[in-house]
Structure formats: structure tokens, C-alpha cells
Amino acid sequence: MTHCEEAAYVATLIMLYIDLPETPLSPGPQDQSTARKLYQQGVPLSLAEGALLLASLRRLVRDSESPPLAPIRSLAYFLPVIAELQQQLLPEGYLDYLRLKFQKLATGRQKAAPCS
């Protein structure tokens, strides 16, 4: 566990987080702290990425008749899903599936956006 490894983990996780829809454009100090804690707890980056994608997909595909959810304000929002995946690991290849599903959904939303 080196400082460089921790810095790379934190930077990667923060980039994954801010690239998601409905998250802040820039991370706050608490987001940096949460990412460092996840690194120190030994949470694999792939597990954290899977949790971010899974939680975001759950939000994006929910019933359109449901009331809108508030924007995500913190990386801590994803901690329950990280804990869920620590108990029930993603099957082999599922992270790739989540990435593809997310990419397709994002592409579909861009195409469906009205022209300005």
C-alpha cells in the first residue's frame, strides 16, 4: 500500500463517480475522503466501479411514473451498494456487462434528446 497506489485509486474512483449522470461536476473534500477510506479498507476498484454503475443503472431504468429522485450529492451515496456487492460479489464478466449496458443507455439517451 503506497501513497502512489492510493492516489491513483482515489483519482480513478473520483473520475468514475463524476462521469456518472446526476453527480456533481467536481468532487468535494468528503468524496476524496470516502475514496481514500475505500482504498484503505481494501475495496477493489472493480467492485467500487461495479457498485457505481449498478446504482446508476438502477436509477436510470426505474419506472418513469415514479417521482424523480434528487441528484446524487456524494460518493457516500454508493456505500450501501458497495456493501451489497461485498456480500454478493458480481459474477465473472458482469462488470463488462454493466459497462456495456450503461454505455448503451447513455447513447440512447443522447439520441433521444431533443435538438436545440
C-alpha positions in Angstrom: 0.0 0.0 0.0 1.9 3.0 -1.3 0.9 6.6 -1.5 1.1 6.5 -5.3 -1.2 3.5 -5.4 -3.7 5.2 -3.1 -3.6 8.4 -5.1 -4.2 6.5 -8.4 -7.1 4.6 -6.8 -8.7 7.8 -5.5 -8.3 9.6 -8.7 -9.7 6.8 -10.8 -12.7 6.3 -8.4 -13.4 10.0 -8.4 -13.3 10.2 -12.2 -15.7 7.2 -12.4 -18.0 9.0 -9.9 -18.1 12.4 -11.6 -18.6 10.9 -15.0 -22.0 9.4 -13.9 -25.3 11.2 -14.6 -26.8 13.1 -11.7 -23.5 13.5 -9.8 -21.6 16.8 -9.2 -19.3 18.1 -11.8 -16.5 18.3 -9.3 -15.9 16.2 -6.2 -16.0 17.7 -2.7 -13.5 17.0 0.1 -15.8 14.4 1.6 -15.7 12.5 -1.7 -11.9 12.4 -1.7 -12.1 11.2 1.9 -14.6 8.5 1.1 -12.5 7.3 -1.8 -9.4 7.1 0.5 -11.3 5.2 3.1 -12.5 2.7 0.5 -8.8 2.2 -0.6 -7.7 1.8 3.0 -10.5 -0.8 3.6 -9.2 -2.8 0.6 -12.2 -2.4 -1.6 -11.1 -3.4 -5.1 -11.6 -0.7 -7.7 -13.5 -3.1 -9.9 -16.0 -3.7 -7.0 -16.4 0.0 -6.4 -16.9 0.7 -10.2 -19.5 -2.1 -10.3 -21.3 -0.5 -7.4 -21.3 2.9 -9.1 -22.6 1.5 -12.4 -25.2 -0.7 -10.7 -26.6 2.0 -8.6 -26.7 4.5 -11.5 -28.4 1.9 -13.8 -31.0 1.2 -11.1 -31.8 4.9 -11.0 -31.8 5.3 -14.8 -34.1 2.4 -15.5 -36.6 3.0 -12.8 -40.3 3.5 -13.7 -40.8 6.8 -15.4 -44.1 7.2 -13.5 -42.1 7.3 -10.2 -41.3 10.7 -8.7 -37.9 12.0 -9.7 -35.0 11.3 -7.4 -32.8 14.0 -6.1 -29.4 14.3 -7.7 -26.5 12.4 -6.1 -24.5 14.7 -3.9 -21.8 12.5 -2.6 -19.7 9.4 -3.3 -21.1 8.1 0.0 -24.4 7.6 -1.8 -22.9 4.4 -3.3 -21.6 2.9 0.0 -24.7 0.7 0.6 -24.3 -0.8 -2.9 -20.6 -1.3 -2.3 -21.5 -3.2 0.9 -24.1 -5.2 -1.0 -21.5 -6.3 -3.6 -19.0 -7.2 -0.8 -21.6 -9.7 0.4 -22.7 -10.8 -3.0 -19.8 -10.5 -5.5 -20.6 -9.8 -9.1 -20.3 -12.8 -11.4 -17.4 -13.1 -13.7 -17.9 -10.8 -16.7 -20.7 -8.8 -15.0 -18.7 -5.6 -14.7 -18.2 -5.7 -18.5 -22.0 -6.2 -18.9 -22.7 -3.2 -16.6 -20.3 -1.0 -18.6 -21.9 -2.0 -21.9 -25.4 -1.6 -20.5 -24.6 1.8 -19.2 -22.9 2.9 -22.4 -25.9 1.8 -24.5 -28.3 3.5 -22.1 -26.3 6.7 -22.2 -26.0 6.6 -26.0 -29.8 6.0 -26.3 -30.5 9.0 -24.1 -28.3 11.3 -26.1 -30.0 10.2 -29.3 -33.4 10.7 -27.7 -32.5 14.3 -26.5 -34.4 17.0 -28.4 -32.4 19.2 -30.8 -31.9 22.7 -29.6 
